[in-house]
């Protein structure tokens, strides 16, 4: 009997990427949800994901219907719910709560620390229910957490984790990623620096990182990511930085001006956020043609090995951000459904996925590891 997967928000760019990955690498029955009425199903090109994928109309605001649908999936062991309906700045943990009550395993692609806190509060309930719930999967957070773990494991005494992300244009992820970016500019956030929590401003403290081609030397800035919350509690380090940038670099300067020159009231206005998101997305539809929609992540760790100071860097590069986000979430979903990843509770990726299993997923998706003296890079070689 095929295992059933319900992907909430599965019709969006990220959700459909997760669905495509599962359609290729698992023998499962996949249903994606969206807010469009089922009567308009003919207008929805589900075939762009996989011909076998089903569609179900579902609005998360209808909590009773959400509960009933999730509980129907919980009747058979091995089924899975994947939450892809961002931005997660606006989400509660109701989907996770229903999964725990129904006894069904759970994965999400959340990327907001406020949501992460809400989800982690259900850890004991999930453990008692025997539910494995992995949060913050995808590319960053997600694969970035595994890269950080791999680098940390090279040391006797890891001291600092420095995560840097760069995305080409829209990343192929649609307008939702624009909304997430602008929502991330609204408030200062706490980061773990020199053994204590300190407040930083979003899109501040520009740092130039030399990424692989085609990005080269590009600026990255402080950005609020769940890794800055979970990694300091996962590993005995004194510092964790999470810095994000866009390619081409002029987008970084525009975002910096938005974060530092716009009145705070504008950034807290939902209509302004939507306007900026739509305008930015239209701009990237033009520049994507030469910038591409790829992603590169560098997880650099400093520490001590055999009593000496050292550094190690784990990285990944891929030509399409949305696709590799689907790989990050889809790979974990595959492991849960196969029984290889069974850890009741609510967990971040670095606390649930071993480096061995991470490498198995990457290899199965065609990634090759290229080693340097103090580094490893995952990429798909043409």
N, C-alpha and C positions, 0 to 999 in steps of 0.2 A: 504494500500500500504506500503510495507516494506521500511524503510529508508535505504539509501545507504551509505556505509562507504568506502572511498578510503584510504588505508594505504600505503603511499609512503615509500619504503624501507621495505615493509612488509614481504619479504622473509627471511630477516636476523633473528638472534636469538631473538632480542628484538621485532622487528615488528611482528614476528610470535607468540610471547607470548601475545602481545596485541590482535592479531586476534583471538587467542584461547579464551581469556577472553570474547571478544565480542560475539563470536559464542555461548558461554555458557549462557551469561547473557543478551543478547539482541536478539530481533527478527529483525535482519537487514541483508541486502545483502552486503557481504564483498568482496572487491576486493583488492588484494595485488599486489604491483609492485616490479619489480626487473630488473636488466639490461640484464638478459638472454633473447634471442629472443623467441617470442611466438612459433616459429617453434619447439623449444626444450622443449615444455611444458610437454611432456611425461617423460622427464628426471627429472622433478621437482616434488618431492613428496608432493604436496599441501595437500594431505590427512592427513599428519602428523599434520596439523593445524585443519582442518575440511573438511569434504567431500563437503560441500556447498560453500567453498571459491573459488573465481575465481582468475585467474592470468592475469596480464597485463604487457607487456614489456614497461619499461619507463626509460629513462636516463635523469637525471636532467639537464644535459648539453644541452639537446634539449629543449630550453625554449619555443619555439612556441608550441611544442607538449604538454609540461607540462601545458601551459596556456589553450589550447583547451580542454584537458581532465578535468582539474579542473572546467572550465566554464560549461562543460556538466553536472557535478555533482551539480552545483549551480542552476540548473533549477527547482529543487524540494526542498521545504522547509523541514528542518529537517535533511538534509544530512550532512555529516561530512567528513573532510579531516584530517588524522593523519599523521604527519611527523615523520618518524622513521629512516631516512637515514643519520646516522652519519658516521664518527665523525663530529660534528657540527662546529669544528674549520675551516672546509673547506666550510661551507655553507653560502650562502647569505639568505636574507629574501624573495626570489622570490615566494616561495610557499605560504607564508602568504599573500604577496601582491596580488597574484592572487585570493586567497580565499576572501579577502576583496572586490576586484573588482567584484567577482561573487556572493557575498552575502552569502557565505557558511561558517559555523562555522569551527573552527580550533583547533587542539590540537597538541602539539609536545612533544618529549622526549629529547629536547636539554639539554646539560649539560656544556655549555661553555659560560662564561660571555660576550664574544665578540658578540656571537649570540644573547644573551639575550638583550643586548643594541640595536642591530639592530631591534629586534622584538618590543621592547617597544616603539621605535620611531614611530610605526604605530598605537599606541593606539587611538589617536584621529580619525584617518581615520576609524578604526574598529568601534569605537563608533558611528560615523555618519552613517556608513553602516549597523548598527544593528548586527554586527558580534561578537559573543563571541569567543575569542581566548585565550586559556589557555596554557601557555608555561612552560617548565621545569617540565613536569609531569613524572611519573615513580616511582622509589624507592628513589634514591638520585641523583639529586633533585626530589621532588615530595612528596612522603609520608613523607620524612624528614621535609618538610615545614609544613605539617599538624601536625606532632608531636611537632614541635617548637611552633606552634600556640596554641596547646592544653596546653603546659606547661606554656606559657606566660599568658594564661587566668586564671591561678591559683593565680595571683599576683595583688595587687593594684599598685605596682610600679616595673615592671620587669626591671632588670639592665643588666644582661648578659645572652647570649644564647651560649651554647657550644654544637656543633654537632660533634659526633664521629661516623664513619662508619667503619665496618670491613667486608671483603668479603673473602669467602673461595675459594682459587684457582682462576679458571677462572670465577666463578660465573655463569657458564652455559651460558655465554653471548657471547661466540665466540671471534674471534681475534680482533673485533672492540674495545672491552673494553681495550685490550692491547694497541692499537694505541692511544686511548684516554688518558690512563695513561701516556705514554711516551710523548705525545704532551703537557700534563700538567706540564712537568718538564722543559719546554723550558725557561720560563720567570718568574721573580718575579711578584707578584701581590699585590694589595692593599686590606687591611682588616681593619675593624672598631674596633679599640682598644682604650679604655679609652676616647671615645668621639671624636676621630679623625682618619683619614685614614693614615695607615702606610704600608710600603712595607715590605713583607716577602718573603723568598726564599721557593720555593716548596720543599716538603719533608724535612723540617727542624723542629727543636724543638720537638723531640720525647716525647710523653706522653703515659704512660701505663694506659690503661683503663681495668677494670674488666668486661668483657662482659659475657653474659650467656654461658653455655656449648653449643657447644664443644670448644669455643674460649678461654675462661678464660682471664687471664691477657696478653694482646697483645698491641704492640705499634701502635700508630697512629701519623700522621705527617701532617703538614700544606699542604693542597691541594686546588687548586683554584676551587671553586664551585659557581654556580649562587646564592646560598643562602647567600654567604658572600657579595653579591651585593644587593640583594633584602630585606633581613631581617632587615638591619639597617634602611631602609626607610619605612618598614612596621610597625615596633614597636619602641617605645621610649626607646631603650636600649643603653648602653654605649659601649658594647663589643659583637662581634659575632665571634666565631671561627668555622672553618670547618676543621676537621682533619680526614684523611683516612689511613687505614692500611690493609694489606693482611694477610691471614692465610694459611699456617703456617708462623711463624714470620720471617723465614730466607729470604722470598721474600722481606720483608721490608728492610733488610740490603742490598740486591742486588739493590733494587730501590734507596736507599739512595746513594749508591756508584755511580750509574748511574747519579743521579742528581748533585752530588758534586765533582766527580772525572773525569767525562768525559769532554772533551773540549766542550765549548758552540757550536762550529761549528758542532760537531757531532750531538748534539741534535736538531740542526736546519736543518739537512740534512734529507730529506724525505726517502732516501734509508736506512739510518741508523735506522730511526724510524721503517720502515717496517721490517728490519732484526731483531731488538730487539723484535718487536711485535710477529713475527713468532716463534722465539726461545722461548720466554716466554710462548706462547700459547702451544707449544709442551711440555714444562716442566709441565705446569698445567694439561695437559691431563694424565700425569702419577700421579701427586700428588692429583688430584681431587678424585682419588679412595679412599683415606683415609681422606683427608681434607674436602671433600664435596664441594658443590658449593653454600652454603648458605650465608646469610647476617644478620647482626645485626646493628641496628642504635640506638643511645642514644641521646636524645635531652634534655639536662640538662639546666634549667634556674635558675638563682639566682636573688633574688629581695626582696622586702618588702611586707609583708602581715599583715594587722592590726598593722602597725608600727614596726613590728619585721622582722629581716632578716630571710630568709627561702630559701629552694631550692626544686625543683620538677623535676622529670625526666620522660619523656614519651619515650617508647622504642618499637621496633618491632624486631622479629626474625622469619626467614623463612628458610626452607631448600634449596631453590633454588632462586638465585638472579634474573634470567631472568623471572621466573614465577611471582614473586611479583612485578617486574617492569611492567609486563603486567597488573597486578591488579591495580597498581597505575594509569596508563594511561587509561586502559579500564574502570575503575570505573568512572573517570571524563567524559569520552566519553559517557558512559551510562546516566549519569546525564544530560548532555547537550541534548542528543537526546530525553530524556523523558520530557524535559522542566523544570526539577527541578533546573537546573543551567543555568540561562539566565542573562548574565552580559556583554553587549556589551563593547568592548574595548579589550586591550591586558593586561593580568593579570598573575602574578605569582600565584602559588597554594595557598599560605597563604592569599592572598588578594581576592580570589574568592571562596574558598571552606570553608564553615563553619565546625566547629568541629562536629556538629550534622550530616551533610551530610557525612563527612568523616567516622564517626562511623557506619552509615548505610551501606556504601560500605564495610567496613571491616567485619561487621557482616554477610552481605550477602555472602561474600567469605569464611566464616567459621572461621574467627578470633575470639578469645575469649580474653576479657580483664581480666588480673589478677592484682589486686590492692595490693599495699603496702602502708605503712604509708605516704610516700612522692613520690610515683611512680605509674605508670601504664605500663603494658607490654602487647602488642598485639602479640599473637601467635596462631598457629593452633595446637590444642591438639589432639593427636592420640587416 
